[in-house]
Amino acid sequence: MQDLPKLVIADEMEIVRDAISERLTSANCVEVVGLAEDGYTAIKLCKMHNPDILLMDVSLTRPSGKDTFRKLRKAMPDLKIILTSSNASQADVFSLLSFGAVGYVPKQAKGADFVHAINSAGLGYMCIPAEYMEQFTSLRRNVSRSGNMFGLSPREMEILEACTSGYTTKEIADQFSISTRTVETHRCAIYRKTSCHNVQDLNRIAEQLC
């Protein structure tokens, strides 16, 4: 009998970890070898058990899901990472898929969808919900056209970096020899294109782009 692929599940909510583990175990598609409530535990369990697959909530903390992903991709390049989330932005998911994640399953999905994602990863395929493909394709076009997933122009990229570096509108205007009104116009365009609402959101975007 062929050994089942080994899986670690990383999610901050115990009820979610247990429910997914029970569903996948009952489907006899994987051997769950670890349940992690944060990023540090996920890294520890992956290094301890050397699983084939990690099912990871994008919204993990201690460290963040993004940092956990990067650490594990560097330490264990053969580990297949499937993302899950109830509220992750398209940009965050797209970014991690671009850097090697093998699938994404919304937490609202059915149990059968998680089973399908695990089976697909085990066979070497990616698994992305059909309704997300158009959104990801649009982001990919932005990357091809402008060099970034949000379609920001070179000047908007400069304004974004200046905003997240703490410069005031007047300082940004002086830096680029433009009016404060033009800075505000660029800032509004950046907010619209990235779906950001405040400087904290912009800082998160800047981590991916600048």
Wavefront OBJ file of the C-alpha trace (Angstrom):
o trace
v 0.000 0.000 0.000
v 1.392 3.374 -1.030
v 2.163 5.810 1.784
v -0.107 8.824 2.006
v 1.478 12.278 1.636
v 2.193 13.946 4.968
v 0.455 17.234 5.785
v 0.813 20.054 8.307
v -2.163 22.394 8.821
v -1.444 25.934 10.032
v -4.381 28.066 11.156
v -4.907 30.286 14.179
v -8.380 28.892 14.879
v -8.438 25.489 16.574
v -11.920 24.665 15.271
v -10.737 25.268 11.699
v -7.592 23.152 12.124
v -9.572 20.289 13.629
v -12.385 20.437 11.062
v -10.027 20.409 8.068
v -7.904 17.668 9.625
v -10.962 15.482 10.245
v -12.288 15.997 6.722
v -8.978 15.199 5.026
v -8.293 12.226 7.272
v -11.741 10.770 6.611
v -11.113 11.115 2.868
v -7.961 8.995 3.321
v -6.003 11.326 1.032
v -3.326 12.478 3.457
v -1.662 11.777 6.784
v -1.984 14.817 9.052
v 1.270 14.966 11.034
v 0.946 18.370 12.688
v -1.427 21.194 13.587
v 0.019 24.685 14.062
v -1.628 27.756 15.559
v 0.987 30.282 14.383
v 3.890 30.741 12.017
v 6.634 29.689 14.399
v 4.862 26.439 15.218
v 4.264 25.776 11.522
v 7.976 26.193 10.781
v 8.920 23.970 13.735
v 6.498 21.205 12.747
v 7.556 21.288 9.098
v 11.219 20.954 10.014
v 10.376 18.182 12.501
v 8.116 16.062 10.285
v 9.322 17.033 6.774
v 5.774 16.961 5.345
v 4.968 16.829 1.656
v 2.310 19.555 1.919
v 1.565 22.540 4.147
v -1.966 23.950 4.209
v -1.426 27.487 5.521
v -3.731 30.363 6.410
v -2.444 33.509 4.704
v -3.399 35.491 7.825
v -1.066 33.638 10.205
v 0.803 35.666 12.823
v 4.047 35.205 14.784
v 5.487 35.595 12.148
v 3.095 36.679 9.416
v 1.846 34.252 6.810
v 4.066 35.921 4.222
v 7.175 35.626 6.411
v 6.334 32.033 7.314
v 5.969 31.254 3.617
v 9.315 32.843 2.752
v 11.187 31.070 5.551
v 9.786 27.677 4.587
v 10.320 28.182 0.847
v 13.966 28.948 1.566
v 14.497 26.124 4.073
v 12.347 23.487 2.333
v 12.061 24.290 -1.395
v 10.313 20.971 -2.169
v 7.502 21.619 0.333
v 4.185 22.157 -1.461
v 2.307 25.049 0.164
v -1.437 25.458 -0.315
v -2.933 28.752 0.844
v -6.266 29.239 2.541
v -8.026 32.325 3.896
v -11.389 33.904 4.549
v -10.344 37.485 3.807
v -6.924 37.659 2.134
v -6.566 40.250 -0.612
v -6.203 39.105 -4.191
v -2.801 40.789 -4.295
v -1.497 38.879 -1.259
v -2.658 35.536 -2.650
v -1.348 36.328 -6.146
v 2.004 37.358 -4.706
v 2.445 34.065 -2.834
v 1.286 32.037 -5.833
v 3.853 33.884 -7.937
v 6.554 32.866 -5.462
v 5.722 29.182 -5.502
v 2.503 28.355 -3.635
v 0.731 25.480 -5.401
v -2.880 26.362 -4.677
v -5.470 28.477 -2.941
v -8.685 27.317 -1.247
v -11.022 29.893 0.360
v -12.150 28.848 3.836
v -15.713 29.149 2.597
v -15.076 26.235 0.223
v -16.564 22.791 0.701
v -14.655 19.949 2.289
v -14.431 18.249 -1.098
v -12.565 21.303 -2.426
v -9.865 20.889 0.222
v -9.580 17.207 -0.666
v -9.261 18.122 -4.357
v -6.543 20.694 -3.605
v -4.545 18.166 -1.563
v -4.868 15.504 -4.257
v -3.859 18.001 -6.961
v -0.770 19.073 -5.024
v 0.202 15.448 -4.505
v 0.033 14.883 -8.247
v 2.077 17.978 -9.034
v -0.762 20.273 -10.133
v -1.893 23.708 -8.978
v -5.431 24.218 -7.710
v -7.111 27.627 -7.945
v -10.906 28.219 -7.858
v -12.318 29.084 -11.274
v -13.914 32.298 -10.013
v -10.482 33.579 -8.973
v -8.785 32.892 -12.292
v -10.128 36.011 -14.026
v -8.932 38.173 -11.128
v -5.483 36.598 -11.162
v -5.302 36.895 -14.951
v -6.086 40.613 -14.646
v -3.312 41.020 -12.077
v -0.937 39.146 -14.368
v -1.760 41.548 -17.213
v -0.911 44.438 -14.900
v 2.446 42.851 -14.157
v 3.179 42.400 -17.850
v 2.107 45.943 -18.710
v 3.550 47.967 -15.837
v 5.922 45.689 -13.956
v 3.702 45.489 -10.878
v 0.488 43.655 -10.089
v -1.562 46.818 -9.509
v -0.789 48.557 -12.771
v 0.865 51.526 -11.039
v 2.753 53.917 -13.290
v 6.453 54.641 -12.620
v 5.530 57.997 -11.050
v 2.862 56.367 -8.884
v 5.475 53.870 -7.724
v 7.724 56.774 -6.733
v 4.876 58.488 -4.871
v 3.979 55.229 -3.120
v 7.540 54.763 -1.894
v 7.693 58.369 -0.697
v 4.351 58.084 1.127
v 5.391 54.943 2.959
v 8.751 56.513 3.837
v 6.945 59.136 5.912
v 7.305 62.195 3.686
v 4.577 64.839 3.828
v 2.627 65.913 0.758
v 4.643 69.158 0.590
v 7.953 67.285 0.876
v 6.912 64.854 -1.880
v 5.876 67.754 -4.114
v 9.220 69.477 -3.589
v 11.120 66.215 -4.154
v 9.539 65.626 -7.569
v 9.036 69.296 -8.534
v 5.276 68.925 -8.825
v 2.336 70.621 -7.100
v 0.765 69.314 -3.904
v -2.461 68.879 -5.868
v -0.669 66.576 -8.320
v 0.680 64.545 -5.396
v -2.866 64.159 -4.056
v -4.083 63.096 -7.500
v -1.406 60.407 -7.674
v -2.184 59.311 -4.113
v -5.891 58.942 -4.939
v -5.001 56.871 -8.001
v -2.775 54.633 -5.881
v -5.548 54.094 -3.326
v -8.024 53.269 -6.088
v -5.766 50.839 -7.956
v -4.586 49.006 -4.830
v -7.909 49.114 -2.925
v -6.040 50.651 0.019
v -7.718 52.932 2.534
v -4.900 54.202 4.740
v -1.127 54.426 5.121
v -1.003 51.064 6.928
v -2.511 49.409 3.853
v -0.023 51.235 1.639
v 2.866 49.950 3.747
v 1.664 46.386 3.169
v 1.510 47.008 -0.591
v 4.927 48.662 -0.596
v 6.468 45.534 0.927
v 5.483 43.685 -2.231
v 6.489 46.355 -4.748
v 9.163 48.765 -3.557
l 1 2 3 4 5 6 7 8 9 10 11 12 13 14 15 16 17 18 19 20 21 22 23 24 25 26 27 28 29 30 31 32 33 34 35 36 37 38 39 40 41 42 43 44 45 46 47 48 49 50 51 52 53 54 55 56 57 58 59 60 61 62 63 64 65 66 67 68 69 70 71 72 73 74 75 76 77 78 79 80 81 82 83 84 85 86 87 88 89 90 91 92 93 94 95 96 97 98 99 100 101 102 103 104 105 106 107 108 109 110 111 112 113 114 115 116 117 118 119 120 121 122 123 124 125 126 127 128 129 130 131 132 133 134 135 136 137 138 139 140 141 142 143 144 145 146 147 148 149 150 151 152 153 154 155 156 157 158 159 160 161 162 163 164 165 166 167 168 169 170 171 172 173 174 175 176 177 178 179 180 181 182 183 184 185 186 187 188 189 190 191 192 193 194 195 196 197 198 199 200 201 202 203 204 205 206 207 208 209 210
